[in-house]
C-alpha cells in the first residue's frame, strides 16, 4: 500500500513536470509580448514628450524673438506692450499660408513713433493695406479723440480683444463710422510679454506669470493631446488598444502636456523679468544682456517643463 502511494506521488510529480512545460513556454511568450508592448508604449510616450518639449522651446523662443525685435524698435519703453502688439500682428500676417502663397508681406514702418501707420502690408511692390495697431483698452477716450480728428483716416485699425470691445461701442456712440478689427491678441498677452522683457521690473509679475501659464497650458495641452490622438488611432487600427484605453491615454497626455507647458510659461516669464531687472540694476548693457534676457528664460522653460512632465508620467507608471 505504501509502495502504491509512493508510485502515485511520483506519477503526479511527473505529470506536473510535463504539464508545467507548456505553461512555462506560454508565460515566456506572454512576458515577451508584454515587454514588447511596454517598450512600444515607452517609445510612444518619449515621442509625445519630445513634441511637448519642442512646443515649449519653440513658444518661448518665439516670445524671445518678439521681445528682442520690440526692444530694438522702441528700447526699454514702459509702453512696450504696444510695440509687442505691432510685432505680433505683423508676424501673424506673415505666417498666414494664404498670404505666403499670394506673396503678401507685412513690415513695420521705419519710424517707431509714426502717428498714423504702424504696419505696411505689400503684395510685391504694391501697398495693399496700412495698419494702425491699438492696445489702448485703458485709454479709450484718447483713441476716440484721435479717430474723430481724422488721424487714422488712411489706416485700418487693429485692436487687441479688450480694446475693440471697448472702442467700437464708443465710436458708434460718438457717431463715427470707422471701426476697429480685432487682432485676435489679448492685452493680457502683450502685457505679460512686456513684463517678461523686464520693462516694469517685477511689478505685475504674478499676474503675468498666470497669464503665461494659462495661454501656455492651452497650446501645450493641444499639442500633447494631438500627438496622443495620432498614436491612439494607430493603436486601435493595429488592435493594440481599445477605444477606452486610447481615450484614457489622450486624457493623461493632454493634462500632462498642459501642466508642463503652464509651468514652463510661468517659469520663463518670471526668469525673464528677474534677469532683465537684475542686469539693469547692475547697469549691464550690450548684446550679452539681450542674449541673457532672451536665452535664459528658454532654458528655464525647458527645464521646468521636462521636470513637470517627468513627474506626471511617474504618477501614471
Buried (B, 14 or more C-beta within 10 A) or exposed (E): EEEEEEEEEEEEEEEEEEEEEEEEEEEEEEEEEEEEEEEBBEEBBEEBBEBBBEBBBEBBBEBBEBBBBBBEBBEEBEEBBBBBBBBBBBBBBBEEEEBEEEEBBBEBBEEBEBEBBBBBBBEEEEEEBBBBBBBBBEEBEEBBEBBEEEBBEEBBBBBBBBBBBBBBEBBEEEEEEBBBEBBEBBBBBBBBBBBBBBBBBBEBBEEBBBBBBBBBBEBBBBBBBBBBBBBBEEBBEEEBBEEEEBBBBBEBBBBBBBBBBBBBBBBBBBBBBBBBBBBBEEEEEEEEBBEBBBBBBBBBBBBBBBBBBEEBBEEEE
